[in-house]
Amino acid sequence: MYLLRKPILALSSSTAVRDVLTKAPLTRSVVNRFIPGSTRSDAIACVADMHGKGLQVTLDHLGEDTLDEADATATVDAYLDLLSELDRRNLAEGAEVSVKLSAVGQALPNKGHAIALDNAKLIATAAYTVGARLNLDMEDHTTVDSTLEILRDLRVDFPDTAIAIQAMLHRTDADLADLVHEGSRVRLVKGAYNEPATVAYQGPEAVDLAYVRAMKILMNGKGYPMIGSHDPRMIEIAGHLAKQAGRDKDSYEYQMLFGIRTDEQIRLAKAGNTVRVYLPYGADWYGYFTRRLAERPANLLFFARAVVGR
Ligand SMILES: Cc1cc2nc3c(=O)[nH]c(=O)nc-3n(C[C@H](O)[C@H](O)[C@H](O)COP(=O)(O)OP(=O)(O)OC[C@H]3O[C@@H](n4cnc5c(N)ncnc54)[C@H](O)[C@@H]3O)c2cc1C
């Protein structure tokens, strides 16, 4: 099954494939398995539902790779609007927003890095004002240096800004050395992008070993590890490592994506762990959705059956 991951990720960047998938009549109902909705109201309703189940949230306004400054500004506005509505409904305290820097300008030519930093500051300020926090998602390996630099700048004023780090990248152990200080919030994920062997481990065994190595660094450090995985083995090992390191349950957390292993999310929360669910919402779902298909080709079958069998 792993062999299908790269072709699916490669195929998904074709505009012809994008056109077919986004126009398929049944797509929306299938997409909803991973995305609670396209509007702010859908997202807010989902936050309330998660809280009812004892789960925390991190919200992602879908979009990435924008090459238009006005689109980047519109994304910032969507986050500001979301944060103010969360506040109005008393749902902001303890919530997180997850931002892809390429959605707020990082990929723009020339001044992309500076624009993304300014935009991220606007979102971080709004989040702090209502008792929420900002998390920077990590995108493909070409963006890592810029994203880490923006993180360092943001943490000057917003020290609990979190960052996603991808275990699959060769550079990760070295990057983590700078991210294990007190208060440093790090979401460890395996990595969802189609990366070449020059920069990333290939194949599930090598990535899993790298993930365990990175968990050890985080759990033995002074920061706040956030275990972003649905993998039962990684979750079990995280629990053991936390115990070995003498950590209380409030000194780390688990994170999973909306719609994936929902029972496990609730089981972990009932056992006294903090569990945060990643809630993506919005109209620009294509990139997020195809990464979910690539992670588990069985999802592709489910999707194809829904389209063909209608
Ligand atoms: C909260 C969160 C935030 C993330 N943020 C980022 C980010 O910023 N950058 C980035 O590159 N990646 C991100 N990811 C994605 C991550 O890199 C992996 O691609 C993804 O989590 C799958 O890896 P896994 O650890 O769950 O293990 P896997 O070995 O892929 O999966 C383990 C098990 O989980 C279940 N599962 C996993 N994925 C799916 C799926 N799509 N559909 C159905 N079941 C599934 C299956 O039961 C599978 O056997 C994030 C993941 C999470 C949970």
The ligand as an ORCA input file, in Angstrom:
! r2SCAN-3c Opt
* xyz 0 1
  C      -2.881     16.912     14.267
  C      -2.070     16.633     13.045
  C      -1.477     17.665     12.372
  C      -0.692     17.430     11.240
  N       0.023     18.463     10.687
  C       0.897     18.186      9.697
  C       1.769     19.195      9.197
  O       1.757     20.350      9.638
  N       2.631     18.853      8.190
  C       2.685     17.581      7.666
  O       3.505     17.317      6.787
  N       1.860     16.607      8.137
  C       0.975     16.877      9.116
  N       0.165     15.878      9.586
  C       0.058     14.594      8.835
  C       1.131     13.605      9.220
  O       2.380     14.032      8.733
  C       0.829     12.203      8.658
  O       0.808     12.265      7.267
  C      -0.485     11.614      9.115
  O      -0.732     11.915     10.458
  C      -0.464     10.076      8.980
  O       0.543      9.543      9.781
  P       0.256      8.728     11.139
  O       1.252      9.175     12.145
  O      -1.139      8.856     11.541
  O       0.671      7.237     10.803
  P       0.278      6.240      9.648
  O       1.255      5.119      9.758
  O       0.146      6.935      8.350
  O      -1.159      5.747     10.083
  C      -1.390      4.980     11.244
  C      -2.851      4.571     11.259
  O      -3.678      5.720     11.381
  C      -4.824      5.632     10.559
  N      -4.729      6.657      9.503
  C      -3.676      7.454      9.238
  N      -3.961      8.305      8.226
  C      -5.210      8.030      7.842
  C      -6.068      8.569      6.852
  N      -5.682      9.550      6.047
  N      -7.318      8.044      6.716
  C      -7.738      7.042      7.524
  N      -6.951      6.495      8.487
  C      -5.723      6.966      8.649
  C      -4.810      4.250      9.996
  O      -5.498      3.412     10.904
  C      -3.335      3.920      9.974
  O      -3.082      2.538      9.965
  C      -0.588     16.098     10.742
  C      -1.185     15.051     11.426
  C      -1.902     15.289     12.563
  C      -2.493     14.134     13.293
*
